[in-house]
Amino acid sequence: MILTVTLNTALDLTYRVDRLVPHSSHRVATVTERPGGKGLNVARVLAALGHDVTVTGFVGGATGEALRAGLTGVCDALFPVAGATRRTVAVVDAASGDTTQLNEPGPLIAPSEWSAFLSSYEELLTSASAVALCGSLPPGVPVGSYAHLIRGARGAGVPVLLDTSGEPLRRGIAARPDIVKPNADELAELTGSWDPLPATRAARRRGAHAVVASLGPSGLLAATPEGMWQAKPPARVSGNPTGAGDSAVAALLSGLVSGEPWPRRLASAVALSAATVLAPAAGEFDATAYESFVAGVQVVERADAA
């Protein structure tokens, strides 16, 4: 079983409009509502790939009830809290293909709720083959919480992937996760360098076993104990990029538990990320495009020492 942790779950709303014009009214062409938050997106993709997945994190209020009602294909181990689950709104401009994202804050988590969640998490680790820690922290959760959860996974002998940003990433990477997956902005904030090659190596020196940096349309750059690779998509795709990084995380986890070599993991991650851009909402991907893209991904080993 793969465990995904989404401390700041959300109910994702996707609005599609013909053209997004500031300071004006819009008629929404379609509305999509589904459970969201990075870890839930990862879980949905993993389930579509055929994995047994359990999701945990915080949910509360009427929005939390709607989120749980929308869960399919995964085991629900979400932890109820008094506060209300947040919503996120993605507005997709059909004319340009661009997406505008609006994210509400999460519920305030009480110390007693955090403590009870930790006990639940430790129990879930006993049957996990891997764990993904994904997304932002809701108010009230300690900034070093991911570091705590990483140490718990390592103590249980469960490989762990971390996908977050800012201070939670900085503290979490020092706890030595197996994989971290920052995007270009998060990598620069962590290391102070906008050059992906030295920045990725510097991030790995901070404690991660492997660093897989998302470079947007340029694909992925990975620094691992086995070497350093860059994987590039076969073509640029346009659509809704929301959740593309989460699909890359799902592919990396799938490759991790399956024991695939790094070049194959990276090719799958890039292809799945691109196929997600073509899907209508986060946590989905175009299966036909995915199969087509995998064969066209270019994975090049870098001479730079990892």
Buried (B, 14 or more C-beta within 10 A) or exposed (E): BBBBBBBBBBBBBBBBBEEBEEEEEEEEEEEBBBBBBBBBBBBBBBBBBEBEBBBBBBBBBEBBBBBBEBBEEBBEBBBEBEBBBBBBBBBBBEEEEEBEEEBBEBBBBEEEBBEBBBEEBBEBBEEBBBBBBBBBBBEBBBEBBBBBBBBBBBEBEBBBBBBBBEBBBBBBBBBBBBBBBBBBEBBBBBBEBEEBBEBBBBBBEBBBBBBBBBBBEBBBBBBBEEBBBBBBBBEEBEBBBBBBBBBBBBBBBBBBBEEBEBBBBBBBBBBBBBBBBBBEBBBBBBEEBBEBBBEBBEBEEBEBEB
